[in-house]
Amino acid sequence: MIELYACGSPNVAKVLFMLGETNLPYRITPVDIARGGQYQDSFVALNPNAKVPVIIDDDGPTDEPYTVFESGAILLYLAEKTGMLMPTDAESKHVVHQWLFVQASSLGPMCGQERHFAQSAPEEGNRYALRRYRAEVRRLLDVLDNRLAENEYLAGDAFTLADVAAFPGVQLHTDLLGGRWGRPNMVRWLDRVDRRAGYRKIKPVVMDLQARDAAAFAEADPDQLDRFFGRGAYAKYV
């Protein structure tokens, strides 16, 4: 059994997608990120970086419970555990790794920053940051579209971990940024991945977690929001 500490973020959605693809049994432990659940001592003991997702695998590498944090690391762990969605030959494996880390180091963080400045930052003095991150997300979506012009999936002809990692965030941001326009190859990929049985199984779970988050943030007080965004009294590193 995999215990998944979860919220409604794309990083959690990609772990859920992997669980849907591998058919591993799992249970959800929601983390109320709006009210600081990720900062509780019990959670920080699992992930010192105080971020969701985290998994605890009851049947870890040494037959004991094992904790993994960071969504990319979790995907690699689950791929190794199941032998699924990762090629066995070295060259193909490294291609998957490259596109996985495009998501982890570029696409995911840039989408997160764009969403923050579009939805959560004060308007005053925000214009440059929003334009900068929005342009970078659009550039990265073009990178994906160009890649998918010559490949069925990000790492080649087979669906892999790279697609699992990229799909939730890309799906969210293409609608937000009008990103489907002029990117036919990416649209084809989005529609194909969206129809996968593994994603269809977990989609209601993702939607439920997103609804939980939306309700919690709607009710959060200013101090809780400052803590979440690391601002005001919580801006320790400015």
Secondary structure as UniProt FT lines:
FT   STRAND          2..6
FT   HELIX           10..22
FT   STRAND          26..30
FT   HELIX           33..35
FT   HELIX           37..39
FT   HELIX           41..44
FT   TURN            45..46
FT   TURN            48..49
FT   STRAND          54..57
FT   TURN            61..62
FT   STRAND          66..69
FT   HELIX           71..82
FT   HELIX           90..102
FT   HELIX           103..107
FT   HELIX           108..119
FT   TURN            124..125
FT   HELIX           127..148
FT   TURN            149..150
FT   TURN            154..155
FT   HELIX           161..177
FT   TURN            178..182
FT   HELIX           184..194
FT   HELIX           197..219
FT   HELIX           222..229
FT   HELIX           232..234
FT   TURN            236..237
//
